[in-house]
Amino acid sequence: MDPSGIRIEDFNYALPDERIAKYPLAQREQSRLLYLNQGRIAEKSFAQIPALLPDNALLLFNETRVIQARLLFKKTTGAHIEIFCLEPVEPVNDFQLAFQQRPPVVWKCLVGNARRWKNGPLEANLSIKSRKVRLFAEIKEKRSGTFFISFSWEPKEVSFADILESSGLTPLPPYLHREAEESDKIRYQTVYARLNGSVAAPTAGLHFTKTILQQLDKKGIDRDKLILHVGAGTFKPVSANTIGEHEMHTEHISISIETLKHLYHAGDKCIIPVGTTSMRSLESLFWMALRIQLGADHPFSVSQWDPYQLHIPKTFSPRRALEILITRLTEQKTNVLKAETQLMIAPGYRFRFANGLITNFHQPKSTLLLLVSALIGNQWKEAYDFALENNFRFLSYGDSCLFLPKSME
């Protein structure tokens, strides 16, 4: 079904500010869990999730790590300028190389109070690993509301990762309406975060602890990992009247050939992504493989409309899609699939891999709410009404959901 005519107003709900969790709970696993299983809704504790998951579940975790992306500068005039680092431009799309690179580096950024930064470089004096560091920032180009900023620093032996980790601030979501605190560096990060690159946490994973992961292993719950670096676009509201007028943001994916093979041999396992980022990464695999089969240009770049416009041969299955991807990586003699996706999952979407979802509660009129609706239908309204009536905590630091729909047809 073509979702372009869907009205975003149909995915609105009243969310009072006091229902938005401004801080995390003292213990991650203490969050409440809205449990929807085959149409029935109940309140549980997240600590119960190992018992609630199907015995044959395969969980997919997003191992991206949130970077301390906000850098503060003070001009000689006294004006404060904030630079929000979004993604590397040079080297393009290679976060790990960009973090280890010596100066200069160029990043795509947002700039707060940009009108007070008319020309010339900014300078900040930092202390990193007991060393004094001078950091410089200069505008190279302005493009569609963002800036390409060139960063350089002395001494050059310090990496850009060191600069961000030591001197940057946590990029908390704007709807928290508060400044980042030192504790956010730990709590706005999953316990299994591994590779730097996100400017927003994959928040469904914030509830997991090492103890819960051990309990999953003890029960025999299968799990694997992937990477999707979450961009600031995840907070971009849908301002258009219909979905067809909204442009999805692009995010970068990295998935190992071992994970692809694990999925290929999963058989009848119930595949449950942890978070919407894992969901979009997983489902994007089908469309990448189809683009390869159809001979499309740039097959590892999934458009938001691919699921609704590409012709799918009758014999093309999710298992066949994985075969194609594994074969392509083997031919290219690489062990990691690197791609980008704009995939929009909206009502009418047919899921190719996912059988359920662990997630948080999402903002009104957001594409993430559309994704939830694609999975559980209009019952999202019943679920969110239940959560509001029972004082669940909402959004990034809020409570969680486990959705196991009755049918994936």
C-alpha positions as CSV (number, residue, x, y, z in Angstrom):
1,M,0.0,0.0,0.0
2,D,1.2,3.5,-0.9
3,P,1.4,5.4,2.4
4,S,2.1,8.8,0.8
5,G,-1.5,10.0,1.5
6,I,-1.4,9.2,5.2
7,R,-2.3,12.3,7.3
8,I,0.2,12.9,10.1
9,E,-2.6,14.4,12.2
10,D,-4.0,10.9,12.5
11,F,-0.9,10.0,14.6
12,N,-1.2,12.9,17.0
13,Y,-1.9,12.5,20.7
14,A,-1.8,14.8,23.7
15,L,1.5,14.5,25.6
16,P,1.7,16.8,28.7
17,D,5.2,18.0,29.4
18,E,5.0,16.5,32.9
19,R,4.7,13.0,31.4
20,I,8.1,13.4,29.6
21,A,10.8,11.7,31.7
22,K,13.4,14.4,32.3
23,Y,15.8,12.1,34.1
24,P,16.4,8.3,34.0
25,L,15.4,6.1,36.9
26,A,18.0,5.2,39.5
27,Q,18.2,1.7,38.0
28,R,17.9,1.0,34.3
29,E,15.8,-2.2,34.7
30,Q,13.3,-0.5,37.1
31,S,11.4,1.0,34.1
32,R,7.9,-0.2,33.5
33,L,7.1,-2.2,30.4
34,L,3.9,-2.0,28.3
35,Y,3.5,-5.6,27.1
36,L,1.3,-6.2,24.1
37,N,1.0,-9.9,23.1
38,Q,-1.4,-10.9,20.4
39,G,-3.7,-8.0,21.0
40,R,-3.7,-8.1,24.8
41,I,-2.2,-5.2,26.7
42,A,-0.7,-5.5,30.2
43,E,1.7,-3.6,32.5
44,K,4.9,-5.4,33.5
45,S,8.4,-4.5,34.7
46,F,11.3,-4.4,32.3
47,A,13.1,-6.7,34.6
48,Q,10.6,-9.4,33.6
49,I,11.5,-9.2,29.9
50,P,13.6,-12.4,29.8
51,A,10.5,-14.3,30.9
52,L,8.2,-12.5,28.5
53,L,10.2,-13.1,25.4
54,P,9.4,-16.1,23.2
55,D,11.8,-19.0,23.8
56,N,12.9,-18.9,20.2
57,A,13.5,-15.2,20.1
58,L,16.5,-13.6,18.4
59,L,17.2,-10.1,19.6
60,L,19.1,-7.6,17.5
61,F,21.0,-4.8,19.3
62,N,22.3,-1.6,18.0
63,E,25.9,-1.2,19.3
64,T,26.3,2.5,18.3
65,R,27.8,4.8,20.9
66,V,26.6,8.3,21.5
67,I,29.4,10.9,21.0
68,Q,29.7,14.0,23.2
69,A,28.7,16.0,20.1
70,R,28.2,19.6,21.5
71,L,31.2,21.9,21.6
72,L,31.0,25.3,23.3
73,F,33.0,28.3,22.2
74,K,33.1,31.9,23.7
75,K,34.0,34.8,21.4
76,T,36.1,37.7,22.6
77,T,32.9,39.7,22.5
78,G,31.4,37.4,25.1
79,A,29.0,35.7,22.7
80,H,28.6,32.0,23.2
81,I,28.5,29.7,20.1
82,E,27.6,26.0,20.3
83,I,28.7,23.7,17.5
84,F,26.7,20.4,17.3
85,C,28.8,17.8,15.4
86,L,26.5,15.6,13.2
87,E,28.7,13.5,10.9
88,P,32.1,13.6,9.2
89,V,32.4,15.1,5.8
90,E,36.2,14.4,5.3
91,P,36.6,11.4,5.4
92,V,33.0,11.0,4.3
93,N,30.7,8.5,6.1
94,D,33.6,6.9,8.0
95,F,33.1,7.7,11.6
96,Q,35.8,5.6,13.1
97,L,38.5,7.0,10.7
98,A,37.2,10.5,11.4
99,F,37.5,10.1,15.1
100,Q,41.1,9.0,14.9
101,Q,42.2,11.5,12.3
102,R,44.7,14.2,13.0
103,P,43.8,17.8,12.1
104,P,42.2,19.2,10.1
105,V,38.8,17.4,10.0
106,V,35.6,18.6,8.5
107,W,32.2,17.9,10.0
108,K,28.6,18.7,9.1
109,C,27.3,20.6,12.1
110,L,24.4,22.7,13.5
111,V,25.5,26.0,15.0
112,G,23.7,27.7,17.9
113,N,23.7,31.5,17.9
114,A,25.2,31.4,14.4
115,R,24.2,35.0,13.7
116,R,26.9,36.1,16.2
117,W,29.6,34.2,14.3
118,K,30.0,36.2,11.1
119,N,33.6,35.5,10.2
120,G,36.9,34.2,11.4
121,P,37.8,31.2,13.4
122,L,36.6,30.4,16.9
123,E,39.1,29.3,19.5
124,A,38.7,27.3,22.8
125,N,41.4,26.3,25.3
126,L,40.9,22.8,26.6
127,S,42.5,20.4,29.0
128,I,42.7,16.8,27.7
129,K,44.5,14.0,29.5
130,S,46.4,16.6,31.5
131,R,47.5,18.4,28.3
132,K,46.6,21.9,27.2
133,V,44.9,21.9,23.8
134,R,43.9,24.8,21.6
135,L,40.9,24.0,19.4
136,F,40.0,26.1,16.4
137,A,36.7,26.0,14.3
138,E,36.1,27.7,11.0
139,I,33.1,27.8,8.7
140,K,33.9,26.3,5.3
141,E,30.4,26.2,3.8
142,K,26.8,26.8,4.8
143,R,24.3,24.3,3.3
144,S,20.5,24.0,3.9
145,G,20.6,25.0,7.6
146,T,23.8,23.2,8.4
147,F,27.4,24.2,8.3
148,F,30.5,22.4,7.2
149,I,33.0,23.2,9.9
150,S,36.8,22.7,9.7
151,F,38.3,21.8,13.1
152,S,42.0,22.0,13.8
153,W,44.0,21.8,17.0
154,E,47.3,21.9,18.7
155,P,49.1,19.7,19.7
156,K,48.2,17.5,16.7
157,E,48.8,14.2,18.6
158,V,45.4,14.5,20.2
159,S,42.6,12.8,18.3
160,F,39.2,14.3,17.6
161,A,37.6,11.5,19.6
162,D,39.7,12.7,22.6
163,I,38.5,16.3,22.1
164,L,34.8,15.3,21.9
165,E,35.0,12.8,24.8
166,S,36.8,15.2,27.1
167,S,35.3,18.5,26.3
168,G,32.0,17.9,24.5
169,L,28.5,17.8,26.1
170,T,26.0,15.0,25.8
171,P,23.5,15.8,23.0
172,L,20.3,15.3,25.0
173,P,17.0,15.5,23.1
174,P,15.6,19.1,22.9
175,Y,12.3,18.0,24.5
176,L,14.0,17.4,27.8
177,H,14.4,21.2,28.2
178,R,17.5,20.9,30.4
179,E,21.3,21.1,30.2
180,A,23.3,17.9,30.0
181,E,24.8,16.8,33.3
182,E,27.9,14.6,34.0
183,S,25.7,11.6,34.8
184,D,24.1,11.8,31.3
185,K,27.5,10.6,29.8
186,I,26.8,7.2,31.3
187,R,23.0,7.0,31.4
188,Y,22.4,8.3,27.9
189,Q,24.4,5.3,26.7
190,T,23.6,1.6,26.4
191,V,25.7,-0.8,28.5
192,Y,26.7,-2.5,25.3
193,A,27.6,0.6,23.3
194,R,30.8,0.0,21.2
195,L,31.4,2.2,18.2
196,N,31.2,6.0,18.3
197,G,28.9,7.7,15.9
198,S,25.4,8.6,17.2
199,V,24.1,12.0,18.3
200,A,21.0,10.4,19.8
201,A,20.8,7.2,21.9
202,P,19.1,4.1,20.6
203,T,16.8,4.5,23.6
204,A,15.1,1.1,23.7
205,G,18.5,-0.3,24.7
206,L,18.9,2.0,27.7
207,H,16.8,-0.4,29.9
208,F,19.2,-3.3,29.5
209,T,21.7,-4.2,32.2
210,K,24.5,-6.7,32.1
211,T,22.5,-8.8,34.5
212,I,19.5,-8.9,32.2
213,L,21.8,-9.8,29.2
214,Q,23.1,-12.7,31.3
215,Q,19.5,-13.8,32.1
216,L,18.8,-13.8,28.4
217,D,21.8,-16.0,27.7
218,K,20.8,-18.3,30.6
219,K,17.3,-18.7,29.1
220,G,18.8,-19.4,25.7
221,I,17.6,-16.3,24.0
222,D,19.6,-15.7,20.9
223,R,21.1,-12.3,20.2
224,D,23.2,-10.5,17.6
225,K,24.4,-7.0,16.9
226,L,24.5,-4.3,14.2
227,I,25.3,-0.6,13.9
228,L,23.1,2.3,12.9
229,H,24.5,5.7,13.8
230,V,21.5,7.7,15.0
231,G,21.4,11.2,13.5
232,A,19.7,14.4,14.8
233,G,17.0,13.8,12.1
234,T,15.4,11.3,14.4
235,F,14.0,14.2,16.3
236,K,12.8,16.0,13.1
237,P,9.0,16.4,13.4
238,V,6.8,15.8,10.4
239,S,5.7,19.3,9.5
240,A,3.9,18.3,6.3
241,N,0.2,17.4,6.2
242,T,0.8,14.0,4.6
243,I,3.7,11.5,4.7
244,G,4.3,11.9,1.0
245,E,5.5,15.4,1.6
246,H,8.0,14.4,4.3
247,E,11.7,13.7,3.5
248,M,13.2,11.0,5.8
249,H,16.7,11.6,7.2
250,T,19.6,9.4,6.1
251,E,21.4,7.2,8.6
252,H,24.5,5.0,8.2
253,I,24.4,1.2,8.8
254,S,27.1,-1.3,9.4
255,I,26.4,-5.0,9.6
256,S,28.9,-7.9,9.7
257,I,28.7,-10.8,7.3
258,E,28.5,-13.0,10.5
259,T,25.3,-11.3,11.5
260,L,23.9,-11.8,8.0
261,K,24.7,-15.5,8.1
262,H,23.2,-15.7,11.6
263,L,19.9,-14.3,10.2
264,Y,20.1,-16.6,7.2
265,H,20.3,-19.7,9.4
266,A,17.7,-18.3,12.0
267,G,15.0,-20.7,10.7
268,D,11.7,-20.1,12.6
269,K,13.2,-17.8,15.2
270,C,11.1,-14.9,16.3
271,I,13.3,-11.9,15.3
272,I,12.8,-8.9,17.6
273,P,14.9,-5.7,17.0
274,V,15.8,-3.7,20.1
275,G,14.7,-0.3,19.0
276,T,13.4,1.4,15.9
277,T,17.0,1.9,14.7
278,S,17.6,-1.9,14.7
279,M,14.2,-2.4,13.0
280,R,15.0,0.0,10.2
281,S,18.5,-1.5,9.7
282,L,17.2,-5.1,9.6
283,E,14.3,-4.3,7.2
284,S,16.7,-2.3,5.0
285,L,18.6,-5.5,4.2
286,F,15.7,-6.8,2.1
287,W,15.6,-3.6,-0.1
288,M,19.4,-3.5,-0.5
289,A,19.4,-7.0,-1.9
290,L,16.4,-6.3,-4.1
291,R,18.2,-3.2,-5.5
292,I,21.2,-5.4,-6.3
293,Q,18.9,-7.9,-8.1
294,L,17.2,-5.2,-10.1
295,G,20.6,-3.7,-11.1
296,A,19.9,-0.4,-9.4
297,D,22.5,2.3,-9.1
298,H,23.9,2.6,-5.6
299,P,22.2,-0.6,-4.3
300,F,23.5,0.1,-0.7
301,S,21.5,3.3,-0.4
302,V,17.8,2.6,0.4
303,S,15.3,5.2,-0.5
304,Q,12.3,6.0,1.8
305,W,9.9,4.9,-1.0
306,D,11.6,1.7,-2.1
307,P,9.2,-0.7,-0.4
308,Y,6.2,1.0,-2.0
309,Q,7.6,1.5,-5.5
310,L,10.1,-1.3,-6.4
311,H,8.8,-4.4,-8.2
312,I,9.3,-7.6,-6.1
313,P,9.6,-10.8,-8.1
314,K,7.4,-13.6,-6.8
315,T,10.4,-15.8,-5.9
316,F,12.2,-13.0,-4.1
317,S,12.2,-13.8,-0.3
318,P,14.0,-12.6,2.8
319,R,16.2,-15.7,2.8
320,R,17.1,-15.0,-0.9
321,A,17.9,-11.4,0.0
322,L,20.4,-12.5,2.7
323,E,21.9,-14.9,0.1
324,I,22.5,-12.0,-2.3
325,L,24.0,-9.8,0.4
326,I,26.3,-12.6,1.7
327,T,27.4,-13.4,-1.9
328,R,28.1,-9.7,-2.7
329,L,30.3,-9.2,0.4
330,T,32.1,-12.4,-0.3
331,E,32.8,-11.4,-3.8
332,Q,34.0,-8.0,-2.6
333,K,36.2,-9.7,0.0
334,T,34.8,-7.6,2.8
335,N,33.3,-8.8,6.1
336,V,31.2,-5.7,6.8
337,L,28.2,-4.3,4.9
338,K,28.3,-0.5,5.0
339,A,25.2,1.2,3.7
340,E,22.8,4.1,4.2
341,T,19.1,4.1,4.6
342,Q,16.1,6.5,4.4
343,L,13.7,3.7,4.9
344,M,10.2,4.8,6.0
345,I,8.2,2.1,7.7
346,A,4.6,3.3,7.7
347,P,1.1,1.6,7.9
348,G,0.8,-0.7,4.9
349,Y,4.4,-1.8,5.1
350,R,4.9,-5.6,5.1
351,F,7.7,-6.7,7.5
352,R,10.2,-9.0,5.9
353,F,12.3,-10.0,8.9
354,A,11.0,-8.5,12.2
355,N,8.3,-10.4,14.2
356,G,8.1,-8.0,17.1
357,L,9.8,-4.9,18.7
358,I,11.2,-3.6,21.9
359,T,10.9,0.2,22.0
360,N,10.2,3.3,24.0
361,F,7.2,5.7,23.7
362,H,7.6,8.1,20.8
363,Q,6.7,11.7,20.1
364,P,3.3,12.6,18.6
365,K,3.3,13.0,14.8
366,S,6.6,11.3,14.4
367,T,7.8,8.8,11.8
368,L,8.7,6.4,14.7
369,L,5.0,6.4,15.7
370,L,4.2,5.5,12.1
371,L,6.6,2.6,12.4
372,V,4.9,1.3,15.5
373,S,1.5,1.6,13.8
374,A,2.8,-0.4,10.8
375,L,3.6,-3.2,13.3
376,I,0.6,-3.2,15.6
377,G,-2.0,-1.3,13.5
378,N,-4.4,1.2,15.1
379,Q,-3.9,-0.6,18.5
380,W,-1.0,1.9,19.0
381,K,-3.8,4.3,20.1
382,E,-5.1,1.9,22.7
383,A,-1.5,1.2,23.9
384,Y,-0.6,4.9,24.3
385,D,-3.9,5.6,26.0
386,F,-3.2,2.8,28.4
387,A,0.2,4.3,29.1
388,L,-1.1,7.8,29.7
389,E,-3.9,6.6,31.9
390,N,-1.5,4.5,34.0
391,N,1.2,7.2,34.4
392,F,3.9,5.6,32.3
393,R,7.0,7.8,31.6
394,F,7.5,8.9,28.0
395,L,10.3,9.4,25.5
396,S,14.0,8.9,25.7
397,Y,14.4,8.4,29.5
398,G,10.9,7.0,29.8
399,D,9.4,3.5,30.1
400,S,9.5,0.7,27.5
401,C,7.3,-1.5,25.3
402,L,7.4,-5.0,24.1
403,F,5.2,-5.5,21.0
404,L,4.4,-9.0,19.9
405,P,1.6,-8.6,17.4
406,K,-0.9,-11.3,16.6
407,S,0.0,-11.6,12.9
408,M,2.6,-10.3,10.6
409,E,0.6,-10.8,7.5
